[in-house]
Amino acid sequence: MDVPTRPGDVLAQPTRARLFGLLSELRRPAGTEELAKRLGLHPNGVRLHLERMRKAGLVVRERERIQRGRPRDMWSVAPDARPAGHAPTAYDDLALWLARVVSKGGRGARGVEEAGRQIGHELISADGAVRSPERRLHSTLAAMGFQPQRIVEGDRLTYRLCNCPYRDVARRDRPVVCGLHRGITQGLIDAVSPGTKLVNFVANDPDAAGCLVELRGPLAAEAAAAGAAAPAAATP
């Protein structure tokens, strides 16, 4: 996800911008100590910055229980984050992925989608955290800027993607961008839950957003068991 800033904005502070960028790059929850170590900063100062970002709706905090000691704070990009007050974009990522498609000689819808599938698999594979498959997928979609909402109906899990982070480019070439997106989505699913089936992928107008990713199988069962019939809310 891109990290735009504007004067007076929460992310105008350099350390906060670095933290948000790092969480977007990791595409998974990370502890205060890990983030501090990666940035070469003291955990106490990083914690204060993260709390300020949480109050601004940019990150969410989960409490991870451990065998000994106090629960550990885990931070991730909020599903409805609006950096600098705007819907998220991810043009840097898209440029790298499109360059990869071209360099590999991708041609036609099938070639673009297959390249996207490989990219999606790599994005999830880079997530070394031990979490449930559905939470891994959801947090990855959030960090990519899609603002995902969960909807569970019967044996089907649907992610409604409330934002298109590639909208300016998709407006000019929807077949390529949406084909790449579909491939990335399939790659994410293949990596996190091979038994889950992508039963429908509905690409909507990039400005209106609301694309639908409909799944059946283990991910849907997990979401239903967790009681995710309504869109997930940010952790208070």
C-alpha positions, -999 to 999 in steps of 0.1 A, spaced: 0 0 0 12 35 -8 19 59 22 7 93 12 11 122 36 -2 157 40 7 185 64 -7 179 99 -17 143 91 -8 114 114 15 99 88 33 132 82 55 122 112 83 101 96 84 73 121 47 67 118 50 67 80 77 41 83 56 20 106 26 21 84 47 13 53 64 -17 72 30 -31 83 18 -28 47 49 -46 34 47 -74 60 10 -80 52 5 -96 86 2 -86 123 35 -78 140 45 -73 176 57 -40 190 92 -54 197 95 -68 161 86 -35 146 110 -16 168 138 -40 160 132 -37 122 133 1 124 161 3 150 140 21 175 130 17 212 98 -3 217 83 23 241 85 50 215 72 27 188 43 18 210 33 55 215 33 60 177 13 29 171 -13 40 196 -16 73 179 -21 55 146 -47 32 162 -67 62 174 -66 76 138 -80 44 125 -49 34 105 -40 2 125 -57 -23 147 -43 -40 178 -49 -76 188 -39 -91 221 -20 -124 216 -20 -147 245 13 -164 253 22 -192 277 39 -170 302 37 -133 310 13 -106 298 -5 -109 264 15 -94 236 2 -65 214 0 -74 177 -5 -47 151 -18 -47 116 -32 -24 90 -68 -16 97 -92 -30 71 -108 5 66 -76 25 69 -76 58 50 -40 71 49 -39 109 46 -77 108 47 -80 91 13 -90 56 1 -58 35 -1 -38 31 -33 -10 7 -42 5 19 -75 40 11 -65 31 -26 -60 11 -26 -92 39 -11 -112 63 -39 -100 38 -66 -108 30 -53 -143 67 -50 -150 70 -86 -140 42 -97 -163 59 -79 -192 94 -93 -184 80 -128 -184 64 -123 -217 29 -126 -204 4 -124 -232 -34 -124 -232 -58 -129 -203 -44 -163 -194 -8 -152 -192 -17 -122 -170 -38 -142 -146 -12 -169 -143 15 -143 -135 -9 -129 -108 -14 -164 -94 23 -168 -88 25 -133 -72 -3 -141 -49 13 -173 -38 45 -155 -30 27 -128 -10 12 -153 14 43 -175 15 63 -146 28 40 -145 58 58 -165 84 33 -158 112 13 -187 128 -23 -177 124 -55 -192 111 -57 -194 73 -87 -171 70 -71 -144 92 -40 -146 71 -60 -140 39 -81 -112 54 -51 -93 68 -33 -96 35 -62 -81 16 -64 -53 42 -27 -45 39 -30 -45 1 -56 -17 4 -88 -35 -6 -107 -26 26 -122 -61 28 -155 -69 46 -165 -105 55 -200 -118 47 -209 -154 56 -240 -169 41 -245 -206 45 -215 -224 33 -201 -194 14 -177 -167 25 -177 -135 5 -152 -107 8 -166 -74 -4 -136 -53 -14 -147 -18 -6 -118 -1 -23 -98 -6 -55 -62 5 -48 -54 3 -85 -84 24 -97 -66 50 -118 -48 23 -138 -78 0 -139 -99 28 -153 -76 27 -184 -72 -11 -188 -96 -31 -168 -90 -65 -185 -53 -64 -175 -56 -50 -140 -87 -71 -131 -72 -102 -146 -40 -97 -126 -61 -91 -95 -81 -123 -101 -49 -142 -105 -33 -128 -73 -65 -137 -54 -64 -172 -66 -27 -175 -57 -34 -162 -22 -62 -188 -18 -40 -216 -32 -12 -208 -7 -33 -203 24 -60 -229 19 -56 -253 -11 -89 -270 -3 -109 -237 -6 -125 -230 -40 -129 -196 -56 -165 -200 -68 -170 -164 -81 -149 -133 -87 -170 -102 -96 -150 -73 -108 -169 -40 -105 -162 -5 -117 -129 6 -100 -143 39 -89 -174 23 -73 -154 -7 -60 -174 -34 -42 -157 -63 -61 -168 -97 -47 -146 -127 -39 -168 -157 -31 -153 -188 -15 -165 -223 -5 -146 -248 16 -123 -246 47 -120 -208 47 -158 -204 47 -162 -229 74 -136 -212 96 -152 -178 91 -186 -193 100 -173 -209 131 -157 -176 142 -191 -159 138 -180 -136 110 -214 -131 95 -210 -94 97 -181 -73 84 -152 -73 108 -148 -42 129 -116 -26 139 -102 -36 173 -110 -9 199 
